[in-house]
């Protein structure tokens, strides 16, 4: 039951990220991909991981790859969401417009007291993922 709950939590996060990332029409000529609230926890799976629930496995070295209830988003989950969003329109008809740009409205860092350097490092990681999976889209 515990592993099913963990997997469901990870899938829910991934599905929510993928659904929120679908292309949205703007006028008649532009589309974009909109992502937000990645809450990246670079320390997931270490003693420094953020825990929203005292029994969450976030700070253990055997923490689930794609997170668990009560944890922030590990790098693997954030990358999987960005990657999935980049191919979200692959199965649509050929005349479906390619996104004109990617809009990321922030909240990159996990929730707790972080230094300015930590927040900037998290923003850089997320921005680098956009550059990797959307190389031709600003």
ChimeraX commands (.cxc) that place a marker at each C-alpha (Angstrom):
marker #1 position 0.00,0.00,0.00 radius 0.5
marker #1 position 2.83,2.39,0.87 radius 0.5
marker #1 position 4.53,1.90,-2.52 radius 0.5
marker #1 position 1.22,2.33,-4.34 radius 0.5
marker #1 position 0.62,5.60,-2.51 radius 0.5
marker #1 position 4.16,6.74,-3.34 radius 0.5
marker #1 position 3.73,5.89,-7.02 radius 0.5
marker #1 position 0.32,7.56,-7.12 radius 0.5
marker #1 position 1.82,10.70,-5.60 radius 0.5
marker #1 position 4.61,10.77,-8.18 radius 0.5
marker #1 position 2.21,10.13,-11.06 radius 0.5
marker #1 position -0.14,12.82,-9.78 radius 0.5
marker #1 position 2.69,15.34,-9.70 radius 0.5
marker #1 position 3.84,14.35,-13.17 radius 0.5
marker #1 position 0.32,14.39,-14.60 radius 0.5
marker #1 position -0.45,17.75,-13.03 radius 0.5
marker #1 position 2.77,19.14,-14.48 radius 0.5
marker #1 position 2.01,17.66,-17.89 radius 0.5
marker #1 position -1.57,18.91,-17.97 radius 0.5
marker #1 position -0.51,22.39,-16.85 radius 0.5
marker #1 position 2.06,22.41,-19.64 radius 0.5
marker #1 position -0.23,21.90,-22.59 radius 0.5
marker #1 position -0.12,24.47,-25.39 radius 0.5
marker #1 position -2.59,27.31,-25.09 radius 0.5
marker #1 position -3.70,29.50,-27.99 radius 0.5
marker #1 position -3.02,33.20,-27.81 radius 0.5
marker #1 position -4.94,35.10,-30.45 radius 0.5
marker #1 position -4.83,33.47,-33.84 radius 0.5
marker #1 position -1.10,33.25,-34.34 radius 0.5
marker #1 position 0.76,32.27,-31.16 radius 0.5
marker #1 position 0.82,29.30,-28.83 radius 0.5
marker #1 position 2.89,28.75,-25.72 radius 0.5
marker #1 position 3.73,26.22,-23.07 radius 0.5
marker #1 position 3.08,27.35,-19.50 radius 0.5
marker #1 position 4.81,25.70,-16.55 radius 0.5
marker #1 position 4.92,26.74,-12.92 radius 0.5
marker #1 position 5.71,25.66,-9.38 radius 0.5
marker #1 position 8.38,23.01,-9.86 radius 0.5
marker #1 position 9.48,23.24,-6.19 radius 0.5
marker #1 position 12.78,21.57,-7.00 radius 0.5
marker #1 position 14.49,19.98,-4.00 radius 0.5
marker #1 position 18.11,19.42,-5.03 radius 0.5
marker #1 position 18.68,17.77,-1.66 radius 0.5
marker #1 position 15.96,15.14,-2.09 radius 0.5
marker #1 position 17.27,11.77,-0.93 radius 0.5
marker #1 position 19.75,13.36,1.49 radius 0.5
marker #1 position 19.49,14.46,5.13 radius 0.5
marker #1 position 19.02,18.05,3.89 radius 0.5
marker #1 position 15.80,17.26,1.98 radius 0.5
marker #1 position 12.71,19.23,2.83 radius 0.5
marker #1 position 9.94,17.28,4.55 radius 0.5
marker #1 position 6.33,18.48,4.68 radius 0.5
marker #1 position 5.30,15.39,6.63 radius 0.5
marker #1 position 7.41,13.88,9.41 radius 0.5
marker #1 position 7.00,10.32,8.13 radius 0.5
marker #1 position 7.90,11.18,4.53 radius 0.5
marker #1 position 10.97,9.39,3.10 radius 0.5
marker #1 position 12.42,12.54,1.47 radius 0.5
marker #1 position 15.62,12.55,3.50 radius 0.5
marker #1 position 16.50,8.88,3.01 radius 0.5
marker #1 position 18.97,7.63,0.43 radius 0.5
marker #1 position 16.36,5.08,-0.74 radius 0.5
marker #1 position 13.68,7.74,-1.31 radius 0.5
marker #1 position 11.44,7.00,-4.33 radius 0.5
marker #1 position 12.87,8.35,-7.59 radius 0.5
marker #1 position 9.89,10.58,-8.45 radius 0.5
marker #1 position 9.08,11.79,-4.91 radius 0.5
marker #1 position 6.56,10.76,-2.31 radius 0.5
marker #1 position 3.71,12.31,-0.36 radius 0.5
marker #1 position 5.11,14.98,1.92 radius 0.5
marker #1 position 8.25,15.64,-0.14 radius 0.5
marker #1 position 9.39,18.27,-2.58 radius 0.5
marker #1 position 10.16,17.55,-6.22 radius 0.5
marker #1 position 13.40,15.67,-6.82 radius 0.5
marker #1 position 15.43,16.59,-9.91 radius 0.5
marker #1 position 14.22,13.44,-11.70 radius 0.5
marker #1 position 10.58,14.50,-11.38 radius 0.5
marker #1 position 11.20,18.07,-12.53 radius 0.5
marker #1 position 13.16,16.83,-15.54 radius 0.5
marker #1 position 10.48,14.25,-16.39 radius 0.5
marker #1 position 7.78,16.97,-16.30 radius 0.5
marker #1 position 9.73,19.34,-18.56 radius 0.5
marker #1 position 10.58,16.50,-20.93 radius 0.5
marker #1 position 6.94,15.32,-21.06 radius 0.5
marker #1 position 5.70,18.84,-21.71 radius 0.5
marker #1 position 8.13,19.20,-24.62 radius 0.5
marker #1 position 6.53,16.27,-26.39 radius 0.5
marker #1 position 2.93,16.90,-25.30 radius 0.5
marker #1 position 1.88,17.93,-28.82 radius 0.5
marker #1 position 3.70,15.13,-30.66 radius 0.5
marker #1 position 0.51,13.11,-31.18 radius 0.5
marker #1 position -1.53,16.06,-32.43 radius 0.5
marker #1 position -2.20,16.70,-36.14 radius 0.5
marker #1 position 0.66,18.16,-38.18 radius 0.5
marker #1 position -1.17,21.47,-38.54 radius 0.5
marker #1 position -1.16,21.96,-34.76 radius 0.5
marker #1 position 1.07,24.99,-34.10 radius 0.5
marker #1 position 4.49,24.58,-32.54 radius 0.5
marker #1 position 4.71,26.60,-29.32 radius 0.5
marker #1 position 6.09,30.08,-29.94 radius 0.5
marker #1 position 7.62,30.36,-26.47 radius 0.5
marker #1 position 7.79,28.77,-23.03 radius 0.5
marker #1 position 6.43,30.70,-20.06 radius 0.5
marker #1 position 7.70,29.64,-16.65 radius 0.5
marker #1 position 6.01,31.67,-13.94 radius 0.5
marker #1 position 8.37,30.70,-11.17 radius 0.5
marker #1 position 8.34,29.04,-7.81 radius 0.5
marker #1 position 11.37,26.95,-8.74 radius 0.5
marker #1 position 12.69,26.41,-5.22 radius 0.5
marker #1 position 11.44,24.18,-2.46 radius 0.5
marker #1 position 9.50,25.63,0.48 radius 0.5
marker #1 position 11.72,26.52,3.37 radius 0.5
marker #1 position 14.41,28.96,4.31 radius 0.5
marker #1 position 16.91,28.93,1.47 radius 0.5
marker #1 position 19.77,31.23,0.72 radius 0.5
marker #1 position 19.70,33.50,-2.31 radius 0.5
marker #1 position 22.40,31.27,-3.83 radius 0.5
marker #1 position 20.22,28.17,-3.38 radius 0.5
marker #1 position 17.25,29.83,-5.07 radius 0.5
marker #1 position 19.38,31.08,-7.97 radius 0.5
marker #1 position 20.91,27.60,-8.38 radius 0.5
marker #1 position 17.41,26.07,-8.52 radius 0.5
marker #1 position 16.28,28.62,-11.11 radius 0.5
marker #1 position 19.37,27.84,-13.21 radius 0.5
marker #1 position 18.69,24.09,-13.09 radius 0.5
marker #1 position 15.09,24.57,-14.25 radius 0.5
marker #1 position 16.13,27.07,-16.95 radius 0.5
marker #1 position 18.80,24.65,-18.19 radius 0.5
marker #1 position 16.11,21.95,-18.51 radius 0.5
marker #1 position 14.03,24.29,-20.68 radius 0.5
marker #1 position 17.07,24.98,-22.85 radius 0.5
marker #1 position 17.69,21.23,-23.18 radius 0.5
marker #1 position 14.12,20.17,-24.01 radius 0.5
marker #1 position 13.04,23.32,-25.89 radius 0.5
marker #1 position 16.28,24.18,-27.74 radius 0.5
marker #1 position 14.62,26.17,-30.53 radius 0.5
marker #1 position 11.90,27.87,-28.50 radius 0.5
marker #1 position 12.61,30.97,-26.38 radius 0.5
marker link #1:1,2 radius 0.2
marker link #1:2,3 radius 0.2
marker link #1:3,4 radius 0.2
marker link #1:4,5 radius 0.2
marker link #1:5,6 radius 0.2
marker link #1:6,7 radius 0.2
marker link #1:7,8 radius 0.2
marker link #1:8,9 radius 0.2
marker link #1:9,10 radius 0.2
marker link #1:10,11 radius 0.2
marker link #1:11,12 radius 0.2
marker link #1:12,13 radius 0.2
marker link #1:13,14 radius 0.2
marker link #1:14,15 radius 0.2
marker link #1:15,16 radius 0.2
marker link #1:16,17 radius 0.2
marker link #1:17,18 radius 0.2
marker link #1:18,19 radius 0.2
marker link #1:19,20 radius 0.2
marker link #1:20,21 radius 0.2
marker link #1:21,22 radius 0.2
marker link #1:22,23 radius 0.2
marker link #1:23,24 radius 0.2
marker link #1:24,25 radius 0.2
marker link #1:25,26 radius 0.2
marker link #1:26,27 radius 0.2
marker link #1:27,28 radius 0.2
marker link #1:28,29 radius 0.2
marker link #1:29,30 radius 0.2
marker link #1:30,31 radius 0.2
marker link #1:31,32 radius 0.2
marker link #1:32,33 radius 0.2
marker link #1:33,34 radius 0.2
marker link #1:34,35 radius 0.2
marker link #1:35,36 radius 0.2
marker link #1:36,37 radius 0.2
marker link #1:37,38 radius 0.2
marker link #1:38,39 radius 0.2
marker link #1:39,40 radius 0.2
marker link #1:40,41 radius 0.2
marker link #1:41,42 radius 0.2
marker link #1:42,43 radius 0.2
marker link #1:43,44 radius 0.2
marker link #1:44,45 radius 0.2
marker link #1:45,46 radius 0.2
marker link #1:46,47 radius 0.2
marker link #1:47,48 radius 0.2
marker link #1:48,49 radius 0.2
marker link #1:49,50 radius 0.2
marker link #1:50,51 radius 0.2
marker link #1:51,52 radius 0.2
marker link #1:52,53 radius 0.2
marker link #1:53,54 radius 0.2
marker link #1:54,55 radius 0.2
marker link #1:55,56 radius 0.2
marker link #1:56,57 radius 0.2
marker link #1:57,58 radius 0.2
marker link #1:58,59 radius 0.2
marker link #1:59,60 radius 0.2
marker link #1:60,61 radius 0.2
marker link #1:61,62 radius 0.2
marker link #1:62,63 radius 0.2
marker link #1:63,64 radius 0.2
marker link #1:64,65 radius 0.2
marker link #1:65,66 radius 0.2
marker link #1:66,67 radius 0.2
marker link #1:67,68 radius 0.2
marker link #1:68,69 radius 0.2
marker link #1:69,70 radius 0.2
marker link #1:70,71 radius 0.2
marker link #1:71,72 radius 0.2
marker link #1:72,73 radius 0.2
marker link #1:73,74 radius 0.2
marker link #1:74,75 radius 0.2
marker link #1:75,76 radius 0.2
marker link #1:76,77 radius 0.2
marker link #1:77,78 radius 0.2
marker link #1:78,79 radius 0.2
marker link #1:79,80 radius 0.2
marker link #1:80,81 radius 0.2
marker link #1:81,82 radius 0.2
marker link #1:82,83 radius 0.2
marker link #1:83,84 radius 0.2
marker link #1:84,85 radius 0.2
marker link #1:85,86 radius 0.2
marker link #1:86,87 radius 0.2
marker link #1:87,88 radius 0.2
marker link #1:88,89 radius 0.2
marker link #1:89,90 radius 0.2
marker link #1:90,91 radius 0.2
marker link #1:91,92 radius 0.2
marker link #1:92,93 radius 0.2
marker link #1:93,94 radius 0.2
marker link #1:94,95 radius 0.2
marker link #1:95,96 radius 0.2
marker link #1:96,97 radius 0.2
marker link #1:97,98 radius 0.2
marker link #1:98,99 radius 0.2
marker link #1:99,100 radius 0.2
marker link #1:100,101 radius 0.2
marker link #1:101,102 radius 0.2
marker link #1:102,103 radius 0.2
marker link #1:103,104 radius 0.2
marker link #1:104,105 radius 0.2
marker link #1:105,106 radius 0.2
marker link #1:106,107 radius 0.2
marker link #1:107,108 radius 0.2
marker link #1:108,109 radius 0.2
marker link #1:109,110 radius 0.2
marker link #1:110,111 radius 0.2
marker link #1:111,112 radius 0.2
marker link #1:112,113 radius 0.2
marker link #1:113,114 radius 0.2
marker link #1:114,115 radius 0.2
marker link #1:115,116 radius 0.2
marker link #1:116,117 radius 0.2
marker link #1:117,118 radius 0.2
marker link #1:118,119 radius 0.2
marker link #1:119,120 radius 0.2
marker link #1:120,121 radius 0.2
marker link #1:121,122 radius 0.2
marker link #1:122,123 radius 0.2
marker link #1:123,124 radius 0.2
marker link #1:124,125 radius 0.2
marker link #1:125,126 radius 0.2
marker link #1:126,127 radius 0.2
marker link #1:127,128 radius 0.2
marker link #1:128,129 radius 0.2
marker link #1:129,130 radius 0.2
marker link #1:130,131 radius 0.2
marker link #1:131,132 radius 0.2
marker link #1:132,133 radius 0.2
marker link #1:133,134 radius 0.2
marker link #1:134,135 radius 0.2
marker link #1:135,136 radius 0.2
marker link #1:136,137 radius 0.2
marker link #1:137,138 radius 0.2
view
